[in-house]
């Protein structure tokens, strides 16, 4: 009994000590203080200079409290926005919070930074200093002066004929390129698949391309059969070849190189692409010049089948012999001080910044985008083209953007 009584006394002493300590803590005025925090700052910026008193609450409930009465729960506003998943499919995301489009002072078409600085710039180009970011325009995402009276194109006839036929005037062809880098050697020699986008997420395969091995310069084969990427196959549609530095590319059809005393007709040159030298990107975004064969009054492509080096598209352009050729340039991106990046308005078709993003226009009509190309996920890109391009020309120009360039990066 004595031991039980002694234990009860010790427990009573400990209880009294704990009560005294808790009383001292409750008298300390610095224990619980109101926090002047910007609600949701960890997730998204809130416009204006509003602050919210939290009354000592912590956790998710602090975002639902009324600024006047902490015990009153206020309804949250939801915003619906479109984005793309890793496979490039368009999805809708429901976000919670204040609507930045109302009363925030943002102008329509304001650029939004899309480059995540946490990524490794050495392994991906989306955060490079010369990367081009898409300009976000929520009110008019898919409208532009050159799209107002257009229809979306579709495959007509055989694919082999469609890919080399110039696009119809007044028609926009929306395509998607998927890059496959899985396998033993596809890290260095990936395969690219071009599909024409259709309604409800459907796609129509057009072309596949892959860089040839054991070639002195970059050489890409393009085929209408993804399983037969060889020159001997009947599905061979054309090829893309570069110079040694990777600054000049030429797109050919499936013909053979001209040789003297050779009966086969010479191959046709369909396009040429020239990249300005820009070592380490110090001169800003890439600058491209695209040389195309001219078009006849009935909208047929002029035949460029050189039998001499002076007759090629590149040599004609260098010598300022512009007869029967069309010279295009990439649209110059605009520097945005707020996002600290170069931006272009892709009208919702491009979602990620990349040095590969570009738009091709004619100097006399900069609002008519002949072709645009850009990233929407790590290995998925959109490619849209119009008259006078055909699918093979546009795909070859896009492949030239993928190729590494010693004097341009």
ROVEXDO-729152 format. One record per residue (C-alpha): x, y, z; residue number from 1. Coordinates in Angstrom, 1 decimal. Layout:
# ROVEXDO-729152
     c1     c2     c3 num
      X      Y      Z NUM
...
END
This chain:
# ROVEXDO-729152
     c1     c2     c3 num
    0.0    0.0    0.0   1
    2.9    2.4    0.8   2
    4.4    1.8   -2.7   3
    1.0    2.6   -4.3   4
    0.6    5.8   -2.3   5
    4.1    6.9   -3.2   6
    3.4    6.4   -6.9   7
    0.2    8.3   -6.8   8
    2.1   11.2   -5.2   9
    4.7   11.3   -8.0  10
    2.0   11.2  -10.6  11
    0.2   14.1   -8.9  12
    3.4   16.1   -8.9  13
    4.0   15.5  -12.6  14
    0.5   16.5  -13.4  15
    0.8   19.8  -11.5  16
    4.1   20.5  -13.3  17
    2.5   19.9  -16.7  18
   -0.4   22.2  -15.9  19
    2.0   24.9  -14.8  20
    3.9   24.7  -18.1  21
    0.8   24.7  -20.2  22
   -0.5   27.8  -18.3  23
    2.8   29.6  -19.1  24
    2.5   28.7  -22.8  25
   -1.1   30.0  -23.0  26
    0.1   33.3  -21.5  27
    2.7   33.7  -24.2  28
    1.2   36.2  -26.7  29
    3.6   35.1  -29.5  30
    2.3   31.6  -29.9  31
   -0.4   32.1  -32.5  32
   -0.2   35.0  -35.0  33
   -2.1   35.9  -38.1  34
   -0.2   35.3  -41.3  35
   -0.3   37.8  -44.1  36
    0.1   35.4  -47.0  37
   -0.9   35.5  -50.6  38
   -3.3   32.6  -51.0  39
   -2.2   30.0  -53.5  40
    1.2   31.5  -54.0  41
    2.8   28.1  -54.2  42
    0.5   27.1  -57.0  43
   -0.3   30.1  -59.1  44
    0.1   33.9  -59.0  45
   -2.8   35.9  -57.8  46
   -3.3   39.3  -59.4  47
   -3.5   42.5  -57.4  48
   -2.2   43.2  -53.9  49
   -4.9   41.4  -51.9  50
   -3.9   39.5  -48.8  51
   -5.8   37.1  -46.6  52
   -5.6   36.8  -42.8  53
   -5.5   33.1  -41.8  54
   -6.4   33.4  -38.0  55
   -3.9   30.7  -37.2  56
   -5.5   28.0  -39.4  57
   -3.2   25.8  -41.4  58
   -3.6   23.2  -44.1  59
   -6.0   23.1  -47.1  60
   -8.9   24.7  -45.1  61
   -7.1   28.1  -45.1  62
   -7.9   28.5  -48.8  63
  -11.6   28.1  -48.1  64
  -12.0   30.5  -45.2  65
  -13.8   33.9  -45.5  66
  -11.4   36.8  -44.9  67
  -13.9   38.2  -42.4  68
  -15.1   35.1  -40.6  69
  -12.7   32.2  -40.3  70
  -15.5   29.8  -39.5  71
  -17.3   30.6  -42.8  72
  -16.4   28.6  -45.9  73
  -16.5   30.5  -49.2  74
  -17.1   28.8  -52.6  75
  -14.2   28.5  -54.9  76
  -14.2   29.5  -58.6  77
  -13.2   26.9  -61.1  78
  -11.5   27.5  -64.4  79
  -11.5   25.2  -67.4  80
   -8.5   25.2  -69.6  81
   -7.2   23.0  -72.5  82
   -3.8   21.3  -72.4  83
   -2.1   18.2  -73.8  84
   -1.0   15.0  -72.2  85
    2.3   13.2  -72.8  86
    0.9   11.5  -75.9  87
   -0.1   14.8  -77.4  88
   -3.9   14.3  -77.0  89
   -5.8   17.4  -76.1  90
   -7.5   17.3  -72.7  91
   -9.4   19.7  -70.5  92
   -8.2   20.5  -67.0  93
  -10.3   22.0  -64.2  94
   -8.3   24.4  -62.0  95
   -9.5   25.9  -58.7  96
   -8.9   29.5  -57.7  97
   -9.4   33.0  -58.8  98
  -10.0   33.7  -62.4  99
   -6.9   35.5  -63.7 100
   -8.8   36.6  -66.7 101
  -11.2   38.9  -64.8 102
  -10.0   42.1  -63.1 103
   -6.4   41.0  -63.2 104
   -5.2   43.6  -65.7 105
   -3.9   41.0  -68.2 106
   -4.3   42.0  -71.8 107
   -5.7   39.5  -74.3 108
   -2.9   37.5  -75.9 109
   -0.4   38.1  -73.1 110
    2.4   35.6  -73.2 111
    2.8   33.2  -70.3 112
    6.1   31.5  -69.5 113
    6.0   27.8  -70.3 114
    9.7   27.0  -69.7 115
   10.3   25.1  -66.5 116
   13.6   26.2  -65.1 117
   13.9   23.0  -63.1 118
   14.6   20.9  -66.2 119
   18.1   20.1  -67.4 120
   18.9   22.4  -70.3 121
   21.8   20.2  -71.3 122
   19.5   17.3  -72.2 123
   16.5   19.2  -73.5 124
   16.2   22.4  -75.5 125
   13.0   23.7  -73.9 126
   14.9   26.0  -71.5 127
   17.6   27.2  -73.8 128
   18.2   30.9  -74.0 129
   17.2   30.9  -77.7 130
   14.0   28.8  -77.2 131
   10.7   30.1  -78.6 132
    7.7   29.9  -76.3 133
    4.1   29.9  -77.5 134
    2.1   33.0  -76.9 135
   -1.0   32.1  -74.9 136
   -4.3   33.5  -76.2 137
   -7.3   32.2  -74.3 138
   -9.9   34.2  -76.0 139
   -8.9   33.3  -79.6 140
   -6.8   30.2  -79.5 141
   -7.5   28.8  -83.0 142
   -8.2   31.9  -85.0 143
   -5.8   33.9  -87.1 144
   -6.1   36.2  -90.2 145
   -4.9   33.3  -92.4 146
   -7.4   30.8  -90.8 147
  -10.7   32.6  -90.9 148
  -11.9   31.3  -94.2 149
  -10.1   27.9  -94.3 150
  -11.2   24.4  -94.0 151
   -9.2   21.5  -92.5 152
   -7.6   19.3  -95.1 153
   -7.9   15.5  -95.5 154
   -6.2   12.8  -97.5 155
   -7.6   12.5 -101.0 156
   -6.7    9.5 -103.2 157
   -3.7    7.4 -102.5 158
   -1.3    8.4  -99.8 159
    1.7    8.1 -102.2 160
    0.2   10.7 -104.5 161
   -1.2   12.9 -101.7 162
    2.1   13.5  -99.9 163
    3.8   15.0 -103.1 164
    0.8   17.0 -104.2 165
    0.7   20.7 -103.3 166
   -1.9   21.6 -100.6 167
   -5.2   23.0 -101.8 168
   -5.5   26.7 -101.7 169
   -7.6   27.8  -98.7 170
   -7.0   24.5  -96.8 171
   -5.1   24.0  -93.6 172
   -3.5   20.6  -92.9 173
   -3.0   19.9  -89.2 174
   -0.5   17.2  -88.6 175
    1.4   15.6  -85.7 176
    4.9   14.2  -85.6 177
    5.8   11.5  -83.0 178
    9.4   10.8  -82.3 179
   10.2    7.2  -81.3 180
   13.5    6.9  -79.4 181
   12.9    3.4  -77.9 182
   15.3    0.6  -78.8 183
   19.0   -0.1  -79.0 184
   20.0    2.6  -81.5 185
   17.0    4.9  -81.6 186
   18.5    7.3  -79.2 187
   20.9    8.4  -81.9 188
   18.7    7.4  -84.9 189
   15.0    7.9  -83.8 190
   12.1    7.2  -86.1 191
    9.7   10.0  -86.8 192
    6.0    9.4  -87.7 193
    3.8   11.9  -89.4 194
    0.0   11.7  -89.0 195
   -2.7   13.9  -90.3 196
   -5.1   14.9  -87.5 197
   -8.8   14.2  -87.9 198
  -11.8   14.9  -85.7 199
  -12.4   13.1  -82.4 200
   -8.7   12.4  -82.0 201
   -8.4   10.2  -85.1 202
   -5.2   10.2  -87.1 203
   -4.2    9.2  -90.6 204
   -0.6    8.0  -91.2 205
    1.2    9.8  -93.9 206
    5.0    9.4  -93.7 207
    7.8    8.0  -91.6 208
   11.4    9.2  -91.5 209
   14.7    8.0  -90.1 210
   18.3    9.1  -90.2 211
   20.5    6.8  -92.2 212
   23.5    5.2  -90.5 213
   27.0    5.2  -91.9 214
   26.5    8.4  -93.9 215
   29.0   11.2  -94.2 216
   26.3   13.9  -93.7 217
   22.9   13.8  -92.2 218
   20.6   11.8  -94.5 219
   17.0   11.0  -93.7 220
   14.8    8.6  -95.7 221
   11.1    9.3  -95.9 222
    8.6    6.5  -96.7 223
    4.8    6.0  -96.8 224
    5.4    2.6  -95.1 225
    6.8    2.8  -91.6 226
    8.2   -0.7  -91.8 227
   10.1   -0.2  -95.1 228
   12.5    2.7  -94.6 229
   14.9    1.8  -97.4 230
   15.6    3.3 -100.9 231
   14.8    0.0 -102.6 232
   11.2   -0.1 -101.2 233
    8.3    0.9 -103.4 234
    7.1    3.1 -100.5 235
   10.2    5.3 -100.7 236
    8.9    8.8 -101.0 237
   12.0   11.0 -100.8 238
   15.0   12.0  -98.7 239
   16.6   14.9  -96.8 240
   20.3   15.5  -97.0 241
   22.5   18.1  -95.3 242
   25.9   19.6  -95.7 243
   28.8   18.8  -93.4 244
   28.0   21.5  -90.9 245
   24.3   20.9  -90.8 246
   23.5   24.4  -91.9 247
   22.0   23.6  -95.3 248
   19.4   20.9  -96.2 249
   17.8   19.7  -99.4 250
   14.6   17.8  -99.8 251
   14.5   15.4 -102.8 252
   11.8   13.2 -104.2 253
   12.3    9.4 -104.8 254
   14.2    9.9 -108.0 255
   17.9    9.1 -108.5 256
   20.8   11.6 -108.8 257
   21.5   12.8 -112.3 258
   24.4   11.1 -114.1 259
   25.7   11.7 -117.5 260
   24.7    9.1 -120.1 261
   22.1    7.8 -117.6 262
   18.6    7.1 -119.0 263
   16.7    7.5 -115.8 264
   15.1   11.0 -115.3 265
   17.0   13.1 -112.7 266
   15.5   13.5 -109.3 267
   13.5   16.6 -108.4 268
   14.5   19.1 -105.7 269
   11.4   19.9 -103.6 270
   12.9   22.3 -101.0 271
   16.0   23.7  -99.4 272
   16.5   25.0  -95.9 273
   19.4   27.2  -94.7 274
   20.1   27.9  -91.1 275
   22.2   31.0  -90.2 276
   25.3   30.2  -88.1 277
   24.6   30.8  -84.4 278
   27.2   29.1  -82.2 279
   25.8   28.4  -78.7 280
   22.7   30.4  -79.5 281
   24.4   33.8  -78.7 282
   22.5   35.5  -81.6 283
   19.1   34.5  -80.2 284
   16.6   32.1  -81.8 285
   17.3   30.3  -85.0 286
   17.0   32.0  -88.4 287
   15.8   29.9  -91.3 288
   15.5   30.5  -95.0 289
   13.3   28.1  -97.0 290
   13.7   27.9 -100.8 291
   10.9   26.3 -102.7 292
   10.2   25.7 -106.4 293
    7.9   28.3 -107.8 294
    4.2   27.7 -108.7 295
    2.6   28.0 -112.1 296
   -0.6   30.0 -112.6 297
   -2.6   26.8 -112.4 298
   -1.0   26.1 -109.0 299
    1.3   23.3 -110.1 300
    4.9   23.1 -108.8 301
    7.7   24.1 -111.2 302
   10.1   21.2 -111.9 303
   13.6   21.7 -110.5 304
   15.7   18.8 -111.7 305
   19.3   20.0 -111.7 306
   21.8   18.4 -114.0 307
   24.5   20.7 -112.8 308
   25.5   22.1 -109.4 309
   24.6   25.6 -110.5 310
   21.0   24.6 -111.1 311
   20.2   23.5 -107.6 312
   17.9   25.5 -105.3 313
   20.8   26.4 -103.0 314
   23.0   27.7 -105.8 315
   20.2   29.7 -107.4 316
   19.4   31.3 -104.1 317
   23.1   32.1 -103.4 318
   23.5   33.6 -106.9 319
   20.3   35.6 -106.5 320
   18.8   33.8 -109.5 321
   15.3   33.9 -108.1 322
   13.4   32.9 -111.3 323
   11.0   30.0 -110.7 324
   11.8   29.8 -107.0 325
   10.1   31.1 -103.8 326
   12.1   32.3 -100.8 327
   10.5   32.1  -97.4 328
   11.8   32.9  -93.9 329
   10.9   32.0  -90.3 330
    8.9   34.6  -88.5 331
   11.0   36.5  -86.0 332
   10.0   35.8  -82.4 333
    9.3   38.7  -80.1 334
   11.1   39.1  -76.8 335
    8.7   39.3  -73.8 336
   10.1   41.1  -70.8 337
    7.6   39.6  -68.4 338
    8.3   36.0  -69.2 339
   11.9   36.6  -70.2 340
   11.5   34.5  -73.3 341
   11.0   34.8  -77.1 342
    7.3   34.2  -78.0 343
    5.3   33.4  -81.1 344
    1.5   33.1  -81.4 345
    0.9   29.5  -82.5 346
   -2.9   29.8  -81.8 347
   -3.0   27.0  -79.3 348
   -1.2   24.4  -81.5 349
    2.1   24.6  -79.5 350
    2.3   24.4  -75.8 351
    6.0   24.1  -74.9 352
    9.1   26.3  -75.5 353
   11.8   24.9  -77.8 354
   14.5   26.1  -80.1 355
   12.8   23.9  -82.7 356
    9.6   26.0  -82.7 357
    9.1   28.1  -85.9 358
    6.7   29.6  -88.3 359
    7.5   30.0  -92.0 360
    6.1   33.1  -93.8 361
    6.8   35.2  -96.9 362
    8.3   38.6  -96.4 363
    5.5   40.3  -98.4 364
    2.7   38.6  -96.4 365
    3.8   37.9  -92.8 366
    0.3   37.1  -91.6 367
    0.0   34.1  -94.0 368
    1.8   31.3  -92.1 369
    2.8   28.7  -94.8 370
    4.0   26.3  -92.1 371
    4.4   26.1  -88.4 372
    6.1   23.5  -86.2 373
    6.4   23.2  -82.4 374
    6.6   21.0  -79.4 375
    3.6   19.9  -77.3 376
    5.4   17.2  -75.2 377
    8.8   15.6  -75.0 378
    8.5   13.5  -78.1 379
    5.3   14.9  -79.8 380
    5.2   17.9  -82.1 381
    2.6   19.6  -84.2 382
    3.2   20.5  -87.9 383
    0.7   22.5  -89.8 384
    1.1   23.5  -93.5 385
   -0.7   25.3  -96.3 386
   -0.4   26.0 -100.0 387
    2.1   25.9 -101.7 388
    3.7   23.1  -99.6 389
    3.0   19.4  -99.8 390
    3.3   16.9  -96.9 391
    6.7   15.7  -98.1 392
    8.1   19.2  -98.3 393
    6.8   20.1  -94.8 394
    8.0   16.8  -93.3 395
   11.5   17.3  -94.7 396
   11.6   20.9  -93.3 397
   10.5   19.6  -89.9 398
   13.2   16.9  -90.0 399
   15.9   19.5  -90.7 400
   14.8   21.2  -87.4 401
   15.4   17.9  -85.5 402
   18.9   17.4  -86.8 403
   21.9   18.5  -84.8 404
   23.7   21.5  -86.2 405
   27.4   22.0  -85.3 406
   27.4   25.7  -86.3 407
   24.0   26.6  -85.1 408
   23.8   25.4  -81.5 409
END
